[in-house]
């Protein structure tokens, strides 16, 4: 991603689709012809992230509301995507989630291990 997601301001987004075509508006402006695709990511307690990029449309997707909008580039270095993902993480939420894990041990590196497992879970869409 070219933006960190969580640091981006909230924007008004509307996406409607019939599964084949989609209509997208950003802050009231129709941007349908400017993007080839999109993904929506939403985690409890956080504003959704709408990534505009070149992917196939998802059948039956509809979204309307405030979201952080980031532009993606499929040709960019994976490290940039990882950096953007890590930059989008709320440190307090990560700490709470890691410390609340059932598998948290009390060894010297167990807290760090829990944080890494939590990041992996979130990256894979698990809560």
C-alpha beads as a LAMMPS data file, in Angstrom:
LAMMPS data file: protein, C-alpha beads

127 atoms
126 bonds

1 atom types
1 bond types

-500.0 500.0 xlo xhi
-500.0 500.0 ylo yhi
-500.0 500.0 zlo zhi

Masses

1 110.0

Atoms # bond

1 1 1 0.000 0.000 0.000
2 1 1 1.160 3.478 -0.625
3 1 1 -0.445 4.879 2.524
4 1 1 -0.424 3.671 6.087
5 1 1 -4.186 3.254 6.349
6 1 1 -4.706 4.199 9.979
7 1 1 -3.049 7.608 9.566
8 1 1 -5.254 8.535 6.610
9 1 1 -8.256 10.795 7.280
10 1 1 -11.749 9.319 7.103
11 1 1 -13.492 9.890 3.776
12 1 1 -17.085 9.313 2.713
13 1 1 -17.229 6.173 0.559
14 1 1 -20.100 4.526 -1.301
15 1 1 -19.747 1.276 -3.231
16 1 1 -22.626 -0.512 -4.913
17 1 1 -22.275 -3.506 -7.194
18 1 1 -24.367 -6.057 -8.994
19 1 1 -21.449 -8.508 -8.868
20 1 1 -20.180 -7.578 -12.322
21 1 1 -20.005 -3.798 -12.306
22 1 1 -19.570 -1.406 -9.425
23 1 1 -20.233 2.271 -8.806
24 1 1 -17.828 4.006 -6.437
25 1 1 -18.022 7.489 -4.979
26 1 1 -15.419 9.169 -2.794
27 1 1 -16.469 12.280 -0.874
28 1 1 -19.458 12.577 -3.209
29 1 1 -17.385 12.330 -6.416
30 1 1 -17.958 9.369 -8.736
31 1 1 -14.592 7.589 -9.162
32 1 1 -15.904 4.468 -10.907
33 1 1 -13.812 5.031 -14.039
34 1 1 -10.638 5.733 -12.043
35 1 1 -10.250 2.329 -10.374
36 1 1 -10.208 -1.249 -11.582
37 1 1 -11.158 -2.835 -8.280
38 1 1 -11.193 -2.542 -4.512
39 1 1 -11.039 -4.467 -1.275
40 1 1 -12.651 -3.630 2.033
41 1 1 -11.082 -4.525 5.360
42 1 1 -12.898 -3.954 8.631
43 1 1 -11.808 -4.792 12.151
44 1 1 -13.964 -4.368 15.236
45 1 1 -13.471 -0.981 16.853
46 1 1 -11.761 0.533 13.804
47 1 1 -12.968 2.375 10.727
48 1 1 -13.040 0.190 7.599
49 1 1 -10.153 0.481 5.145
50 1 1 -11.118 0.626 1.463
51 1 1 -8.159 -0.141 -0.805
52 1 1 -8.630 0.961 -4.409
53 1 1 -6.597 -1.161 -6.846
54 1 1 -6.694 -3.466 -9.852
55 1 1 -8.551 -6.647 -8.825
56 1 1 -11.659 -8.460 -9.952
57 1 1 -14.921 -7.150 -8.498
58 1 1 -16.404 -9.189 -5.676
59 1 1 -19.921 -10.470 -6.283
60 1 1 -22.625 -8.883 -4.168
61 1 1 -20.403 -6.422 -2.288
62 1 1 -22.036 -3.242 -1.030
63 1 1 -20.585 -0.671 1.340
64 1 1 -21.522 2.831 2.316
65 1 1 -20.024 4.837 5.158
66 1 1 -16.845 6.445 6.416
67 1 1 -13.574 4.637 5.766
68 1 1 -9.871 5.184 5.469
69 1 1 -9.033 5.003 1.774
70 1 1 -5.643 3.871 0.557
71 1 1 -4.354 3.429 -2.968
72 1 1 -2.457 0.252 -3.753
73 1 1 0.126 -0.597 -6.356
74 1 1 0.490 -4.277 -7.224
75 1 1 3.967 -3.661 -8.653
76 1 1 5.365 -2.298 -5.417
77 1 1 7.806 -4.059 -3.115
78 1 1 6.090 -6.419 -0.596
79 1 1 8.095 -4.714 2.167
80 1 1 6.135 -1.530 1.451
81 1 1 2.864 -3.414 1.943
82 1 1 4.129 -4.956 5.174
83 1 1 5.328 -1.564 6.400
84 1 1 1.947 -0.009 5.599
85 1 1 0.134 -2.850 7.382
86 1 1 2.281 -2.564 10.504
87 1 1 1.892 1.215 10.432
88 1 1 -1.890 0.804 10.445
89 1 1 -1.922 -1.165 13.706
90 1 1 -3.204 0.565 16.827
91 1 1 -0.455 -0.180 19.404
92 1 1 -2.867 -0.115 22.349
93 1 1 -5.260 -2.542 20.621
94 1 1 -2.343 -4.839 19.739
95 1 1 -1.056 -4.806 23.295
96 1 1 -4.522 -5.543 24.733
97 1 1 -5.108 -8.362 22.246
98 1 1 -1.688 -9.927 22.825
99 1 1 -1.957 -9.763 26.614
100 1 1 -5.485 -11.226 26.495
101 1 1 -4.432 -14.266 24.433
102 1 1 -5.211 -17.648 25.968
103 1 1 -1.816 -18.932 24.820
104 1 1 0.236 -16.158 26.490
105 1 1 3.001 -17.697 28.559
106 1 1 5.172 -16.153 31.251
107 1 1 8.593 -16.802 29.723
108 1 1 11.186 -14.184 28.808
109 1 1 10.005 -13.745 25.187
110 1 1 6.388 -14.909 25.501
111 1 1 4.928 -11.383 25.302
112 1 1 6.818 -10.700 22.076
113 1 1 5.732 -14.094 20.758
114 1 1 2.095 -13.268 21.605
115 1 1 2.364 -9.915 19.794
116 1 1 3.761 -11.626 16.686
117 1 1 1.054 -14.330 16.788
118 1 1 -1.596 -11.608 17.153
119 1 1 -0.237 -9.712 14.123
120 1 1 -0.305 -12.932 12.093
121 1 1 -3.879 -13.654 13.201
122 1 1 -5.012 -10.147 12.212
123 1 1 -3.169 -10.345 8.878
124 1 1 -5.025 -13.591 8.149
125 1 1 -8.359 -12.078 9.129
126 1 1 -8.711 -13.891 12.445
127 1 1 -9.695 -11.927 15.540

Bonds

1 1 1 2
2 1 2 3
3 1 3 4
4 1 4 5
5 1 5 6
6 1 6 7
7 1 7 8
8 1 8 9
9 1 9 10
10 1 10 11
11 1 11 12
12 1 12 13
13 1 13 14
14 1 14 15
15 1 15 16
16 1 16 17
17 1 17 18
18 1 18 19
19 1 19 20
20 1 20 21
21 1 21 22
22 1 22 23
23 1 23 24
24 1 24 25
25 1 25 26
26 1 26 27
27 1 27 28
28 1 28 29
29 1 29 30
30 1 30 31
31 1 31 32
32 1 32 33
33 1 33 34
34 1 34 35
35 1 35 36
36 1 36 37
37 1 37 38
38 1 38 39
39 1 39 40
40 1 40 41
41 1 41 42
42 1 42 43
43 1 43 44
44 1 44 45
45 1 45 46
46 1 46 47
47 1 47 48
48 1 48 49
49 1 49 50
50 1 50 51
51 1 51 52
52 1 52 53
53 1 53 54
54 1 54 55
55 1 55 56
56 1 56 57
57 1 57 58
58 1 58 59
59 1 59 60
60 1 60 61
61 1 61 62
62 1 62 63
63 1 63 64
64 1 64 65
65 1 65 66
66 1 66 67
67 1 67 68
68 1 68 69
69 1 69 70
70 1 70 71
71 1 71 72
72 1 72 73
73 1 73 74
74 1 74 75
75 1 75 76
76 1 76 77
77 1 77 78
78 1 78 79
79 1 79 80
80 1 80 81
81 1 81 82
82 1 82 83
83 1 83 84
84 1 84 85
85 1 85 86
86 1 86 87
87 1 87 88
88 1 88 89
89 1 89 90
90 1 90 91
91 1 91 92
92 1 92 93
93 1 93 94
94 1 94 95
95 1 95 96
96 1 96 97
97 1 97 98
98 1 98 99
99 1 99 100
100 1 100 101
101 1 101 102
102 1 102 103
103 1 103 104
104 1 104 105
105 1 105 106
106 1 106 107
107 1 107 108
108 1 108 109
109 1 109 110
110 1 110 111
111 1 111 112
112 1 112 113
113 1 113 114
114 1 114 115
115 1 115 116
116 1 116 117
117 1 117 118
118 1 118 119
119 1 119 120
120 1 120 121
121 1 121 122
122 1 122 123
123 1 123 124
124 1 124 125
125 1 125 126
126 1 126 127
